[in-house]
């Protein structure tokens, strides 16, 4: 199947295009059937080598790429209305949410601030849930005694005492030496 499309030529960052007739499945830079014209988007220069050949291929119902179709309509070589040549890439919903007039730095700062506030909210809700559980437990007399006893036990427990002055504890990372032999 043949198609009329653009073939990029020119230097890096200075694109120019040939309007070519090529097989649709073939790579853009590979062999073409016929070169029909040229287009330079920087200078808006547009030219067709032989308009009769272009009309012949259009009459043969050769497919035309949307961009070339729109160019030919602008120059009056083909009648009809323009078609949509490209679609913008769809962004994920997360990118669109931060777009409302914010720069990338401010959106990062806002997300960090939101993260901190959600952590604080989680801690507050956990503390509130613990307090509610204590109140419910305190409503029954037996449970109330258990709660107060566990609180008192927690206060009265002391940290483990250090070893006595005469006893020596092994230091981490050192080997214990056996006592010297009686020679």
N, C-alpha and C positions, 0 to 999 in steps of 0.2 A: 504494500500500500504506500502510495506516495503522499507527501505533504510539503507544503510551502512553509518554511520557517526561517528563523534567524540563525546564522552561524557566527560566533564571536571571533573577531580578529582584532588586531591592534595590540598596543603595548599594555603593560600592567598599569592599572588605574586610568587608562585612556581607551576605553572600549569603543570599538566600531564593529558594525555587523554587516555581513553579506545576507542578502535575501536569496535563499537557495531552494531548489527542488530536490528533495532527498527521500530516501526510504525512511518510513517512520520508525522502524525498529533499529535502524543503524545509528551508531554513535554520531553526535553532532559534528565532530571534527573529522569524521571519516569521509570516504568518497561520496560525492554528490552527483546527481544526474545532470543538473544544470544550474549555473549561477544566473539569477534573474535580475539582481540589482544590489544596492548597498544602502546603508543607513548609519549616520553618525549622530548619536543622541546628544553629544556635547554641542555641536554646531547646528543641529537639526537638519543637516544635509541629507536629502533623500533622492535616490535616483533609480530608475528602472532602465536596464540596457535596451530591451525591446518590448514595448507595451503589447505588441501583437502576440508574443510568446506567452506573456502573463495571461492575456485574455484566453488564449488557447487552452492553457492548463486549468484555468478557472472553469471553462466550458466543459472540460473533461471530468468535472466534479472532484478535483483533487482537494483534499482537506487542507485548510489554511489555519495556521496557529492563531490563537486569539490576538496576540500582539501584532502580527503581520496584518491580520484582518483589519484591526483598528487603524493601522498606518495607511493601508490602501483606501479605507473610507475617508480618512482625513485628506488625502491627496486627490480624491474623486475618481480613483481608478475602479472601485467596486461600489455598487449601490447597496444600501442597507443601513442597519443601525449597528452601533458599536456593541461589543460583547465584553463581559467582565474578564479581564486578562489574568488577574491573579487575586488570591485571597490572602489576607493577613493571617499569620500563624496564630492559632488559638493558644492563649496562655492559661495555665492552670488557675483555678479560682483563688489560690493563696496569693498569687502575684497581683491579681486585680484588686484584692481587698486593701493592700497597702498603697495603692496608687493614688488615692484621693488627695492630691496636692502635697504629698509628702516626698521628701527625697529619700534615698536609700539609707542614709545615716540616721535620719530621724525615725524612720520606720523600724530600724534595728533597735534604737534606743527605746522606742515605744513598746516593742515586743518584750524587751528585757524588763522594763518597768511592769508590764502586765504579768510577766512570769513571777516576779518578786511579790506582787500583790496577791497572786493566786496562792503562792506558798504561804503567805501570812494568813490568808483566809482559811486555808486548810488547817493550819496549826490552831487557829482560833476555834474552828468548828470541832476539832478533836478535843480541845480543852473543855469546850462546852459539853460535849458528849460525855466526857469523864465526870464532870460535875453533875450532870443529870443522872448518871448511873449511881453516883454516891448518894444523891438525894433519894432515889428510889430504894436503894439498899437501906437507907436510914429510916424509911417509913416503917419497916418491920422492926420490933424491938430486938430480936435475936440478931438480925443482920446489922443493926446499929451498933451493938456491942462488938461484933466481929470487926467492923470497920474501925471503930475507935481503938480496939486492941491492936490491930495491925499497924495503925498509925503510931501508937505508943511504942510498939516493938521496933519499928523502923527508927524512931528517935533514940531509943536506948541502946541500940547496937553500936559497938565501938569498933574501930578498925583493928585489924590483927596487930598484936603487940610485936615489937622487935625482939630478936633473940637476946638472951642474957649476955652480959658483957664478957663472961669467961668463954662462952661457946663461939666458935668461929664458923661462919657459913661460907661455903665455897663460892668463889666469884665466878660469874658466868664466863665461859670461854677459857678457863684455866683447868689444868688437870690436877687431881689430887695425887700427891706423891705418897708412896707407901713409907712407913716409918723406917728409919735407917736400920740395917741389919747389925746385930751385936758382934762385930769382929774385933 
